Amino acid sequence: MIKRVRYTVIIRRVLGLMSLAAGLASAQNPLISGIVNAASGKAAYWLPAAARGEIITLYGSNFIPPASSSLEARVSPLPTVLGGVSVRVNNIPAPLLFVSASQINALIPYELADSLSSTTIVVTNGSAASAPLQLDLLAQDPGIFVVQKNGAPVSAANTLAAGDTVTILATGLGAVTPFIPSGTSVPSRTPVSSVFPVVVTIGGQPAQLISATLLPNFVGISQVTAIASSGLPGVTTDVQLQPGFISAVVGPQGLQGLLGLTGPAGPNGSTGSNGANGSTGATGSTGTNGSTGSTGFNGATGATGAEVTGATGSNGATGATGAGVTGATGSNGATGATGSNGTAGATGTNGARA
């Protein structure tokens, strides 16, 4: 039978949470100087790192005014603002357990996207905010609060032997199924299991893992049950919890390599499309007159005009016939001298020519 221990008692006993005076004015921005697993008090790597659902401890200064007392959450779901202080991971509000001038205990949100392997964490106090701190996201980052056998902590007076069953209260086991909103306590009737397995060793030997579930009625604490190996020699108090799934961690950028040789010239690219016509330029000055051009060729001969015969004139009128006047015959005279001849009659006029 596992002894029920109040959540705050576990946190206080294992971590020794207390308010530490920062000695700096409250008007200054919060400053984050370190992030560790709240159970183990250690960082998983040389870079700040944590797993989804892990209770972390932030160390720094100016989280709240130095004269203010520490604040501890006593409700579920856990608040995301405590004493005017908030913590945002990838801009998602983190549930808060404890706040003082130099220390914050918060829960890494389960809601962070699975595709994220790195993010930032920011502490805000009113309108003042810390500089964003880079945080690597791990699949698991287990840390142990306490190990129990028969409801009592494992110690020199309560050692482990082959076949003993242990209960480990820990944090940092990563994603869970079914999903629960961050900061919400787990109902006792609904087992919520770790998605990734964990590795338990007792006395340096692998133990048989029975279960790894969130502790009912608590937030961020997992309960791992395991059985010590039957081959365990003697007794021990050494219990270790290791991740069963290890995420890759991106290390710091390496030094720049030497400049490589220049590669051969690439093929010519395809001809680009014609550019748009440019705007019309200003009118230029008038040029000098050109030289006189050469005489042009003679034009072609015009067509012969058509001959037109005039109409024949009408015949003139026939002139009238002139009447001749015959002289009168003289009387017979005496034969005497011959009388003179009479005057000749006038000649008639000629008729008009036909």
Secondary structure, 3 states (H helix, E strand, C coil): CCCCCCHHHHHHHHHCCCCCCCCCCCCCCCEEEEEEECCCCCCCCCCCEEECCCEEEEEEECCCCCCCCCEECCCCCCCCEECCEEEEECCEECCEEEECCCEEEEECCCCCCCCCCEEEEEEEECCEECCCEEEEEECCCCEEEEEEECCEECECCECECCCCEEEEEEECCCCEECCCCCCCCECCCCCCEECCCEEEEECCEECEEEEEEECECCCCCEEEEEECCCCCCCCECCEEEEECCCCCCCCCCCCCCCCCCCCCCCCCCCCCCCCCCCCCCCCCCCCCCCCCCCCCCCCCCCCCCCCCCCCCCCCCCCCCCCCCCCCCCCCCCCCCCCCCCCCCCCCCCCCCCC
